[in-house]
Amino acid sequence: MSDTGTGTEAEARSREGLSTKARSQEGPAPEALSREAPPGDASAREHAAAPLLPGPGQPPGSGPTGTTAAEAAPEPAGGGEAPGLGAFLARAAAATAVLTVVGAVLGLVRDQAIARYFGASDASDAFLIAWTVPEMAATLLIEDGMALLLVPAFSLALTRRADAEAAKGGESAGEADAAGEPGPDPVRELVAATLPRLCVLLMAGAALLMAGAPWVVGILAPGLADPGLAVDCTRLTAVTVLTFGITGYFSAALRAHRSFLPPAGVYVAYNLGIIGMTLALHSVWGVRAAAAGVAVGSLLMILTQLPTFLRLLPLARPRLRRPGKRARRTAPLLGVTVLAPVVLFVVSRQSQVLVERFLASTLPAGAISHLNYAQKVAQMPMVLSLMICTVTFPVVARAMADGDHEKARQRVERDLALAGMVVLLGTAVVLGYAPQIIDLLFQRGAFDTADTEATAQVMRVYAAGLLGHCLVGALSRPFFSSGRPTWFPAFAMGTGLLVTMGAGYALTYRFGVDGIATANAIGISTTALLLLMGLGTRVVPIRARAVALSLGRLAGAALVAGAAGWAAAPLLPEAVLSLAAGCVLVPVVFFLTGLALRSPEVVSLLALIRRRFTDGR
């Protein structure tokens, strides 16, 4: 990938210097390339960055600059879409939400199957050490790293293609002849320059990991009683270095083309593969069956996206205008100076998990499993909140490629408000009903009452860092959306990692797994604070103080709602009934407290619901 060149300031100037004529004639590209974004859906393009709720510090019912919602975003043709949000983005967010929930539910079924057959034992600890490989590969190659690199690169390539097509459509035949032979398609050029090299590098990495599995296990968990089982599982999961890389590449390309359904469905296929192999072969291979399921599921992820990727890839080279000799040559789309900060940021972020596993390996058997189950369940609200940023990241990247920083600011502030509200509401539920959640999900077979109590306690501690995890995911995307080198996110993440390590060593000996979870929350919150303070002065001029004040009000509402749930949960002895009542109690208390604290997001959401209900009558 480094052969494609190095990103420079000239790249930014070339993007910001796009002619008004070219942008006005751009038309449906890249939406026309995706079945999910039809060329005639003008509202999706016109309102792509329009808000669903007012920004931090703005009165309810106002747009991003204090105008009314109707003035800020005219009602789309046909009506029915959420006010201020493009019809396409609304549909994409809804579809992504559904598939994200399905994937998360299947992930819980996967964890239930592993907990049922292996409990919190040496076997499950061995699998979870091997699980570190796909866990880190997913972050680096699917969720963060590949997306942060390639969504901006594909967005810029699509902008260049649209610019060339507009220039071709606006010139006479004589001008076309003078311009020379047709130039290459930027999107096809990007794929040809990056995908083959990436596959070679990933295959080499997977082979090295298989060969060095004993050394890797020794580094990750030096205290394991039976490292041989962990080595076998690590070799089986090592294939994900290749398969996750290809999956992440396809996902970034499709999202840049505004095609969100196949990327959102990859974890459905992945978890089905793991569940199927575990159920079919656990009695023969033991926990190795789950590790083999990881490899099978990762192959299904590629197959889920391959048809759409092949359809959107321009197999026939478009005839685009080649710039004349005196035309400024645009900077490369992807290079080492762009790649290195992203990789360092993502590796530092995922290294928090490595620190936790390392510290937990010195504790009694089952500690790693308790941490894993608690973290996976507690982070579900964060996953659901970040789907908003996943859908809108291509919008931010395209706005930055076009030089429209105000549009990017409005979108980022909106994403922070919506994601913060979702994750803090989920945090309140976790705080109040952690034992009931774990009881309902995992307490069966080898997973006993003691495991439930230990896991629930860790889960409540993890909940303190959910807002930090959400903000790190939401804030990192705008930093990398311009496609220019930026080292600040890596600095912020490295600082948070050092805080996690220091707090972990200080707290683990005295508090065990609870100390590890506390260190995680402190470290990630440090990173989130640094990113929030740094974004407005470096990339997108967000109003950091207003955003922080808004999130503070929502956090206050979450604390009150969580305390109410904690007090009410023991009143109903049955876990199912207690959790069902909590799913009503906690949101009611959350929104009432938000109203009392005059949170703009809560006030506007309730006003929107009331308006929709009134219109429906």
C-alpha positions in Angstrom: 0.0 0.0 0.0 2.9 2.3 0.6 3.8 2.2 -3.1 0.9 4.5 -3.9 2.8 7.4 -2.6 2.7 9.9 0.2 -0.1 12.3 1.3 1.0 16.0 1.3 -0.5 19.4 1.8 -0.9 19.6 -2.0 -3.6 16.9 -1.6 -5.6 19.2 0.7 -5.2 22.1 -1.7 -6.3 20.1 -4.6 -9.4 19.0 -2.8 -10.3 22.4 -1.5 -9.6 23.9 -5.0 -12.3 21.8 -6.7 -14.2 24.1 -9.1 -17.7 25.1 -8.2 -18.8 24.1 -11.6 -17.4 20.5 -11.2 -19.2 20.1 -7.9 -22.5 21.5 -9.2 -22.3 19.0 -12.2 -21.3 16.1 -10.0 -24.8 14.6 -10.0 -25.4 11.2 -8.5 -21.8 10.0 -8.2 -21.0 8.1 -6.1 -24.6 7.3 -5.1 -25.4 6.1 -8.6 -23.0 3.2 -8.2 -25.0 1.8 -5.3 -28.4 0.2 -5.4 -29.0 1.5 -1.8 -28.7 5.1 -3.0 -30.6 5.6 -6.2 -29.5 8.4 -8.6 -32.9 10.2 -8.3 -32.8 10.4 -4.5 -31.9 14.0 -4.3 -32.9 14.4 -0.7 -30.3 12.0 0.4 -27.6 14.2 -1.2 -29.1 17.5 -0.2 -29.7 16.6 3.5 -26.8 14.2 4.0 -25.3 16.4 6.8 -28.5 17.9 8.1 -29.2 17.3 11.8 -31.8 15.1 13.4 -31.6 17.0 16.7 -30.3 20.5 17.5 -26.6 20.9 18.1 -25.1 21.3 21.6 -26.1 24.5 23.2 -28.9 25.3 20.6 -32.6 25.6 21.5 -34.9 22.7 20.7 -36.3 22.8 17.2 -33.5 24.8 15.8 -31.1 23.9 13.0 -27.3 24.0 13.1 -27.1 27.7 13.0 -30.1 28.7 15.0 -32.6 28.5 12.2 -35.8 26.4 12.5 -35.7 22.8 11.5 -37.8 23.6 8.4 -35.4 26.3 7.3 -32.3 24.3 8.0 -33.5 21.2 6.1 -36.6 21.4 3.9 -38.9 18.5 4.1 -37.9 15.8 1.5 -40.2 15.1 -1.3 -42.9 12.6 -0.4 -42.5 13.3 3.3 -42.2 10.6 5.9 -38.5 10.9 6.5 -37.2 12.1 9.8 -37.0 15.9 9.8 -33.5 17.2 8.9 -32.1 13.8 7.9 -31.8 12.7 4.3 -34.1 9.8 3.4 -31.2 7.7 2.3 -29.2 8.2 5.5 -32.3 7.5 7.6 -32.9 4.2 5.7 -29.2 3.3 5.9 -29.1 4.0 9.6 -32.2 1.9 10.2 -31.0 -1.0 8.2 -27.6 -0.8 9.8 -29.2 -0.8 13.3 -31.2 -3.9 12.5 -28.3 -5.9 11.3 -26.1 -4.6 14.1 -28.6 -5.8 16.6 -28.9 -9.2 14.9 -25.1 -9.5 14.8 -24.9 -8.5 18.5 -27.6 -11.0 19.5 -25.8 -13.8 17.6 -22.6 -12.7 19.4 -24.4 -13.3 22.7 -25.6 -16.7 21.4 -22.0 -17.4 20.5 -20.8 -16.5 24.0 -23.6 -18.4 25.6 -22.6 -21.5 23.6 -19.0 -21.2 24.8 -20.0 -20.5 28.3 -22.4 -23.5 28.3 -19.8 -26.0 27.1 -16.6 -24.6 28.7 -17.7 -22.2 31.5 -15.1 -20.0 33.0 -12.3 -22.6 32.9 -8.7 -23.1 31.6 -10.2 -24.2 28.3 -12.2 -20.9 27.9 -9.2 -18.9 29.0 -7.1 -20.6 26.3 -9.7 -19.8 23.7 -9.9 -16.2 24.8 -6.2 -15.8 24.6 -6.4 -17.0 20.9 -9.5 -14.7 20.5 -7.1 -11.8 21.0 -6.0 -12.3 17.4 -9.3 -11.8 15.7 -10.3 -9.2 18.3 -7.3 -7.1 17.4 -7.5 -7.9 13.7 -11.2 -6.8 13.7 -10.3 -3.4 15.2 -7.3 -2.9 12.9 -8.7 -4.3 9.7 -12.5 -3.9 9.8 -13.8 -1.5 12.4 -11.2 1.2 12.7 -7.9 1.0 10.8 -9.0 0.0 7.3 -12.1 2.2 7.5 -10.1 5.3 8.7 -7.6 4.8 5.9 -9.8 3.8 3.0 -13.1 5.6 3.4 -11.4 9.0 2.9 -9.3 7.5 0.1 -12.3 6.2 -1.8 -14.2 9.3 -1.1 -11.4 11.4 -2.6 -11.2 9.0 -5.6 -14.9 9.4 -6.2 -14.7 13.1 -5.9 -11.9 13.1 -8.6 -13.9 10.8 -10.8 -16.9 13.2 -10.5 -14.7 16.2 -11.2 -13.3 14.5 -14.3 -16.7 13.4 -15.6 -18.1 17.0 -15.1 -15.1 18.4 -16.9 -15.6 15.9 -19.7 -19.3 16.7 -20.0 -18.7 20.5 -20.0 -16.1 20.6 -22.8 -16.5 20.6 -26.6 -15.2 17.9 -28.8 -12.3 20.1 -29.8 -11.3 20.7 -26.2 -11.5 17.0 -25.5 -9.2 16.2 -28.4 -6.7 18.9 -27.1 -6.8 17.3 -23.7 -5.3 14.1 -25.0 -6.3 10.5 -24.4 -8.8 9.5 -21.7 -7.2 9.2 -18.2 -7.6 6.3 -15.8 -10.5 6.0 -13.5 -9.3 7.1 -10.0 -11.4 4.4 -8.2 -10.1 1.6 -10.3 -6.6 3.0 -10.1 -6.9 3.0 -6.2 -8.1 -0.6 -6.1 -5.4 -1.8 -8.5 -2.7 -0.1 -6.5 -3.7 -1.3 -3.0 -5.7 -4.5 -3.0 -3.1 -6.9 -4.5 -0.3 -5.6 -2.3 -2.6 -5.7 0.8 -3.4 -9.4 0.2 0.3 -10.3 -0.1 1.1 -8.5 3.2 -1.8 -10.0 5.0 -0.9 -13.6 3.9 2.6 -13.1 5.1 1.3 -11.8 8.4 -1.0 -14.7 8.9 1.8 -17.2 8.1 4.2 -15.5 10.6 1.5 -15.6 13.3 0.9 -19.3 12.8 4.6 -20.0 13.0 5.1 -17.8 16.1 2.0 -18.8 18.0 3.9 -20.3 21.0 5.9 -17.0 21.4 2.7 -14.9 21.0 0.9 -16.9 23.7 3.9 -16.7 26.0 3.8 -12.9 25.7 0.0 -12.5 26.0 -0.5 -14.8 29.0 2.7 -16.0 30.7 0.7 -17.4 33.6 -1.4 -19.9 31.7 -1.4 -23.5 33.1 -1.8 -25.1 29.7 -0.3 -22.9 26.9 -0.4 -25.7 24.4 -4.2 -25.5 24.0 -3.9 -21.7 23.5 -1.3 -22.2 20.9 -3.5 -24.6 18.9 -6.4 -22.1 19.0 -4.2 -19.2 18.1 -3.0 -21.0 14.9 -6.6 -21.7 13.9 -7.6 -18.0 14.4 -4.5 -16.6 12.6 -6.3 -16.9 9.3 -8.3 -13.9 10.3 -5.4 -11.6 9.6 -6.0 -12.3 5.9 -9.8 -12.7 5.9 -10.5 -9.7 8.1 -8.2 -7.5 6.0 -10.1 -8.3 2.8 -13.4 -7.9 4.7 -12.4 -4.5 5.9 -11.2 -3.4 2.4 -14.6 -4.4 0.9 -16.5 -2.7 3.8 -14.6 0.6 3.3 -15.1 0.6 -0.4 -18.8 -0.1 -0.2 -19.5 2.5 2.5 -17.7 5.1 0.5 -20.1 4.2 -2.4 -23.0 4.6 0.1 -23.7 0.9 0.2 -24.2 0.0 3.9 -26.2 -3.3 4.0 -23.4 -5.8 3.1 -20.9 -4.3 5.5 -23.5 -4.2 8.3 -24.2 -7.9 7.8 -20.6 -9.3 8.1 -20.9 -10.0 11.8 -24.1 -11.9 11.3 -22.3 -14.3 9.0 -19.2 -14.4 11.3 -21.1 -15.4 14.4 -23.2 -18.0 12.5 -19.9 -19.6 11.5 -18.6 -19.8 15.1 -21.9 -21.0 16.5 -22.3 -23.7 13.9 -18.8 -25.1 14.3 -19.0 -25.0 18.2 -22.3 -26.8 18.3 -21.2 -29.4 15.7 -17.7 -30.2 16.9 -17.4 -29.2 20.6 -17.7 -32.9 21.7 -14.9 -33.9 19.3 -12.4 -31.0 19.2 -13.3 -29.3 22.5 -12.7 -25.6 22.6 -10.7 -25.9 19.3 -14.1 -26.2 17.6 -14.8 -22.6 18.5 -11.4 -21.5 17.2 -12.1 -23.3 13.9 -15.5 -21.5 13.8 -13.6 -18.2 13.9 -11.8 -19.1 10.7 -15.0 -20.4 9.0 -17.0 -17.3 10.0 -14.3 -15.0 8.7 -14.5 -16.6 5.3 -18.3 -16.1 5.3 -17.7 -12.3 6.0 -15.9 -12.0 2.6 -18.6 -13.9 0.8 -21.3 -11.7 2.3 -19.8 -8.6 0.6 -18.1 -10.1 -2.6 -21.2 -9.9 -4.9 -21.9 -6.2 -4.1 -18.2 -5.3 -4.3 -17.9 -6.9 -7.8 -21.0 -5.0 -8.9 -19.8 -1.6 -7.7 -16.2 -2.1 -9.0 -15.9 -0.3 -12.4 -14.9 -3.3 -14.5 -15.2 -1.3 -17.7 -12.8 1.7 -17.5 -14.8 5.0 -17.9 -13.5 7.5 -20.5 -12.5 10.4 -18.3 -10.7 13.6 -19.2 -6.9 13.4 -18.7 -5.5 16.6 -17.3 -3.4 18.7 -19.6 0.4 19.1 -19.3 0.0 22.3 -17.3 -2.7 21.0 -15.0 -1.7 20.5 -11.4 -1.1 16.8 -10.6 -3.2 15.7 -7.6 -1.4 14.2 -4.6 -1.5 10.4 -4.1 -4.6 9.0 -2.4 -2.8 6.8 0.2 0.7 6.7 1.5 3.1 5.8 4.3 2.6 9.1 6.1 -1.2 8.6 6.1 -0.9 4.9 7.0 1.5 5.1 10.0 -0.6 7.3 12.3 -3.7 5.3 11.7 -2.0 2.0 12.4 -0.3 3.3 15.6 -3.6 4.7 16.9 -5.5 1.5 16.3 -2.8 -0.8 17.7 -2.5 1.5 20.8 -6.3 1.3 21.2 -6.5 -2.5 21.0 -3.4 -2.8 23.2 -5.7 -2.0 26.2 -7.2 -5.5 25.7 -3.7 -7.0 25.7 -2.8 -5.2 29.0 -6.0 -6.5 30.6 -5.3 -10.1 29.5 -1.7 -9.9 30.6 -2.7 -8.6 34.1 -5.6 -11.1 34.4 -3.4 -14.1 33.5 -1.8 -13.7 36.9 -5.1 -14.0 38.7 -7.0 -17.3 39.4 -8.5 -19.3 36.6 -11.6 -17.8 35.1 -10.5 -14.1 35.5 -10.0 -13.6 31.8 -13.4 -15.1 31.1 -15.1 -12.9 33.6 -13.5 -9.8 32.0 -14.4 -11.0 28.5 -18.1 -11.7 29.2 -18.5 -8.5 31.1 -16.8 -6.4 28.5 -18.7 -7.9 25.6 -22.1 -7.3 27.2 -21.3 -3.9 28.6 -20.0 -2.6 25.3 -23.3 -3.4 23.4 -24.6 0.2 24.0 -21.4 1.5 22.6 -21.6 -0.6 19.5 -25.2 0.5 18.9 -24.3 4.2 19.4 -21.4 4.1 17.0 -23.5 2.7 14.1 -24.6 6.4 13.7 -21.0 7.4 13.1 -20.4 4.4 10.8 -23.2 5.5 8.5 -22.2 9.2 8.5 -18.4 8.8 8.3 -18.5 8.8 4.4 -20.5 12.0 4.6 -17.9 13.6 6.7 -15.1 12.3 4.5 -16.8 13.6 1.4 -17.4 17.0 3.0 -13.7 17.2 3.9 -12.7 16.1 0.4 -14.9 18.9 -1.0 -13.5 21.4 1.4 -16.8 22.0 3.1 -15.7 22.2 6.8 -18.9 23.7 8.1 -20.9 20.8 6.8 -18.4 18.4 8.5 -18.7 20.3 11.7 -22.5 20.1 11.8 -22.4 16.4 11.1 -19.8 15.7 13.7 -21.6 17.6 16.5 -24.8 15.9 15.6 -23.1 12.4 15.8 -21.6 13.2 19.2 -25.0 14.2 20.6 -26.9 11.2 19.3 -24.2 8.7 20.1 -23.7 10.1 23.6 -27.4 9.9 24.3 -27.6 6.3 23.1 -24.5 5.0 25.0 -25.4 6.8 28.2 -29.0 5.4 28.2 -27.4 1.9 27.8 -24.9 2.7 30.6 -27.8 3.4 32.9 -29.4 0.0 32.1 -26.0 -1.8 32.7 -25.5 -0.1 36.0 -29.0 -1.0 37.3 -29.4 -4.5 36.0 -26.0 -6.1 35.4 -26.7 -9.2 37.5 -30.1 -9.8 35.8 -28.5 -9.4 32.4 -25.7 -11.9 33.1 -28.1 -14.3 34.8 -30.4 -14.3 31.8 -27.6 -14.6 29.2 -25.1 -16.9 30.7 -26.1 -18.7 33.9 -26.5 -22.2 32.7 -24.3 -25.3 32.4 -20.8 -24.7 33.6 -21.4 -21.0 34.2 -22.7 -20.9 37.8 -24.0 -18.3 40.3 -20.5 -17.3 41.4 -19.5 -16.6 37.8 -22.6 -14.5 37.4 -21.9 -12.4 40.5 -18.2 -11.8 39.5 -19.1 -11.0 35.9 -21.9 -8.6 36.9 -19.6 -6.7 39.3 -16.9 -6.3 36.5 -19.6 -5.2 34.1 -20.8 -2.4 36.3 -17.2 -1.1 36.6 -16.7 -1.3 32.8 -19.9 0.8 32.4 -18.0 3.8 33.8 -15.9 3.8 30.7 -18.6 3.3 28.0 -18.9 7.0 27.2 -15.2 7.2 26.8 -15.1 4.3 24.4 -18.0 5.8 22.4 -16.3 9.2 22.2 -13.0 7.7 21.1 -14.7 5.8 18.3 -16.8 8.9 17.3 -14.0 11.5 17.5 -11.3 9.5 15.8 -13.2 9.3 12.5 -13.1 13.1 11.8 -9.4 13.3 12.6 -8.7 10.9 9.8 -11.4 12.0 7.4 -9.2 14.5 5.5 -6.8 11.9 4.4 -3.9 14.0 5.7 -1.3 12.7 8.2 -2.3 13.5 11.8 -0.5 12.1 14.8 -2.6 13.6 17.5 -5.0 10.6 17.8 -2.1 8.2 18.3 -0.6 10.5 20.9 -4.0 10.7 22.8 -4.4 6.9 22.6 -0.9 6.3 23.7 -1.4 8.6 26.7 -4.5 6.7 27.6 -2.7 3.4 27.3 0.0 4.5 29.6 -2.7 5.6 32.1 -4.4 2.2 31.8 -1.1 0.3 32.4 -0.2 2.4 35.4 -3.6 2.2 37.0 -3.8 -1.5 36.2 -0.5 -2.3 38.0 -1.6 -0.2 40.9 -5.1 -1.7 41.3 -5.0 -5.3 40.2 -3.1 -6.7 43.2 -5.7 -5.2 45.6 -8.9 -5.3 43.6 -8.4 -8.1 41.1 -10.5 -8.0 38.0 -12.4 -5.0 39.3 -9.1 -3.1 39.4 -8.4 -4.0 35.8 -11.8 -2.8 34.6 -11.3 0.4 36.6 -8.0 1.0 34.9 -9.6 0.5 31.5 -12.3 3.1 32.3 -9.8 5.7 33.5 -7.4 5.2 30.5 -10.1 5.4 27.8 -11.7 8.4 29.4 -8.4 10.2 29.3 -8.0 9.5 25.6 -11.6 10.7 24.9 -11.0 14.0 26.8 -7.8 14.6 24.8 -9.5 13.9 21.5 -12.4 16.2 22.3 -10.1 19.0 23.2 -7.9 18.5 20.2 -10.4 18.0 17.4 -11.7 21.6 17.2 -8.3 23.1 16.9 -6.8 20.6 14.4 -9.4 19.3 11.9 -13.1 20.1 12.4 -13.9 23.3 14.3 -16.4 21.7 16.7 -17.6 23.6 19.8 -15.8 21.4 22.3 -17.1 23.2 25.4 -20.7 23.1 24.3 -20.4 19.4 23.4 -18.8 18.6 26.8 -21.6 20.5 28.6 -24.3 18.6 26.7 -22.7 15.2 27.4 -22.3 16.2 31.1 -26.1 16.7 31.4 -26.8 13.4 29.7 -24.3 11.7 32.1 -26.1 13.2 35.1 -29.4 11.7 33.7 -27.7 8.3 33.3 -26.4 8.3 36.9 -29.9 9.0 38.3 -31.5 6.4 36.0 -28.9 3.8 36.8 -29.3 4.4 40.6 -33.1 4.0 40.3 -32.6 0.7 38.4 -30.1 -0.5 40.9 -32.5 0.1 43.8 -35.5 -1.4 42.0 -33.9 -4.5 40.4 -34.0 -6.7 43.6 -37.7 -6.1 44.1 -38.6 -8.7 41.4 -36.8 -12.1 42.1 -37.1 -13.4 38.5 -34.3 -12.0 36.3 -36.6 -11.8 33.2 -39.3 -9.9 34.9 -36.9 -7.6 36.7 -35.0 -6.8 33.5 -38.3 -6.2 31.6 -39.4 -3.7 34.2 -36.0 -2.1 34.1 -36.3 -1.5 30.3 -39.3 0.7 31.1 -38.1 2.3 34.4 -34.6 3.3 33.3 -35.6 5.1 30.1 -38.4 6.9 31.9 -36.2 8.2 34.7 -33.4 9.0 32.1 -35.6 11.2 30.0 -37.4 12.8 33.0 -34.0 13.7 34.5 -32.8 14.9 31.1 -35.8 17.3 31.0 -35.1 18.5 34.5 -31.5 19.2 33.6 -32.6 20.9 30.3 -30.6 18.6 28.1 -31.2 19.9 24.5 -31.0 16.4 23.0 -33.6 15.0 25.4 -35.9 18.0 25.0 -35.7 17.8 21.2 -36.2 14.1 21.0 -39.3 14.2 23.1 -40.6 17.1 21.0 -39.9 15.2 17.8 -41.8 12.1 19.2 -44.7 14.3 20.3 -44.9 16.0 16.9 -44.8 12.6 15.1 -47.6 11.3 17.3 -49.7 14.4 16.7 -49.2 14.2 13.0 -50.1 10.5 13.0 -53.4 11.3 14.6 
